[in-house]
Structure formats: C-alpha cells, structure tokens
Amino acid sequence: MRIATGAIIVTTGVVGLIASALAADMTGADIKAYLSGNTTYLETTAASATGKSGQGAIYWAADGTSLYKTPTGAIWHGKWEIKGNTACTDWKEKPNNACVRYDKTGDTVTVLDAASGQARAKIVKTAPGNAEKLTP
C-alpha cells in the first residue's frame, strides 16, 4: 500500500512538472523580445479588443508604437508597453484596453486577458519587421 501511494504521489508530481513545462506564461522580458520589431499574425476571438473574431496582424515597433490591421481591415494606431508579465496597448481607436498575458504551449502562443483569463487571440505566426507594410 505504501509503495502504491508513493508511486501515485511521484506520478502526480511528474505530470504536474511536465504540464507546467509545456504551458507557461511568458515573462515580461520574453514578451518584449517576442513582440518588439516584429509583426504578429493573429486569429482573434470575440473577446479581442475589436470584439470580432477573424484574422489580423499587428506590427510592434521597437519604439513602443503599434499598428493593427483588424479582422475588418481597419488600421488601428497604438502605443504598447510591458508591465510586469503583461503587454498593455492603448489603441487610439479603443482607449483603455485591458493588458494581456501570453501563454506559450509548445509552439502555440495564446493571448489572454490579464484580468479575466479569457482567450483573446492565438498567434498564428510572426515575421520580422513591418511585414505587412502597415502605415499610420
């Protein structure tokens, strides 16, 4: 009985370690390195800043400015910054947007509302620079 109980405890601990290694919130430094100077391609949900699901692209300039081609095709303009382990973007077209966390599971990065934990988008791919040549 003791051996079985010990085996269950060890197995539970190993499974917990593997799960936490596979899915983890990115740190502020990780998020900054991931976004800064790059374009992210998104598959958004209805919980996104635009309130629409669909495909979009965001260019995250190293100077803290951002341009977002929304699922409707409209271009939004913003400023982004890292606060703790979240990214916060103030869009001119939608001020006071909530900060987000980035959860990385394998190669999949999910954008989560920092307050509610609700999924806002999934990053489909990234590209260096302003890959979509978005302009203000």
N, C-alpha and C positions, 0 to 999 in steps of 0.2 A: 504494500500500500504506500509506504514511504517513497519507494522508487517511482511509482506511477505519479504520485503527487509532485515529486521533484521534476519529473520529465514534463509534466503539464506546465509547471511554472517556467522552466527553461524554454520550452517551446513558445509559450506566450510572450516571453521577453524577446526571443529572437524574431518572432513575427512582428512585434512592435518596433524593433530596431530596423528591420527591413522596410516596413511601411514608412517609417519616418525618413529613411534614407531615400526612398523613392519619391515621396511627395513632401516638398518643403517650401515654406515661404522664402522668397528671395530676400536678401538683406538690402538695405538702402544702397550700399556700395555695388551690389550685384545689379540692382535695378538701374542705377545710373550708368554702369558700364554697358548694360544691355540696350538701353534706350539712346543714350547720348550720341548724336551724329548719325543716327540710323532711321530707317523707315520701317515701321511695323505694319504688317497686313493683318487685319482683324476679321473675325467672324463674330459680329455683335449679337447680343440678345436684346430683348425688350427692356431689360434693366440697364442698358447702356445710357450714356449721357444724352444721346439723341432720342432715346425711347423707342428706337426702331431696331429690328433685327436685320442683318444683312452684312455685306462686305464693305470694309472701309480701310483706309490707310492713314497713318499718322507719321509725319516727319518730326522727329525730336531733335531740334538743333542743339548743338553743344552750348550755345549762349543762353539756353533756357526758354527760347521761343518754340512754338509748335504750330503745325498746320495739319488740319484733319479733313480729309476727304471723306465725308459721311456716307452712309449707305444710300442716301438720296442724291448724292453727287455735290451737295453744297460744301463749300470750303469754310471751315471754322478756323479762327485765329486764337492762339492762347499763349500762356506762359506756364512753364512747368518747373517744379522743384521737388527735391526729395526731402521728406520729413520723416525722420526715423526710418522705418522699413516700409514706407509707403511713397507713392508718387502722387503729387497733387497738381492738377491742371486747372487753371482758371481760364475757361473759354469766354471770349468776348461775347459770343452768341448765346452762352448759357453760363452766367456767373455762378459762383458759389457751388461748383461741382464737388461732390464728395471725393476724398482721396481713395486710392485703390492699393491693394496688395497684389503681388504677383506670386502665384503658386506654380512651382515647376515640378512636374511629374514626368520623369524620363525626358523626352524631347518636347513634351506639351507644356505650354505656359498658359495659364488661365488668369484672367484679370478679375479680381474680386473686389466688391465694395468693401472698404475697410471697416465700416460700421456694421453693416448687415451680414457680410459674408456672401452675399448673393453674387453669382457669376454675371459679369457684365460682358465679357468677350473671351475669345480664345485667340491667341496669336497663331496665325497660320504660317507665317514666315517673316523673316527680317531681311533687310538689304542695307548695305552701307550707303550713307549719304541720303540726299533727297531723290530717291529712286523714281518717284512719280513726277518730279519737277514741279511740285506744288508751289504756287505763288500766292502772296497775300492779296 
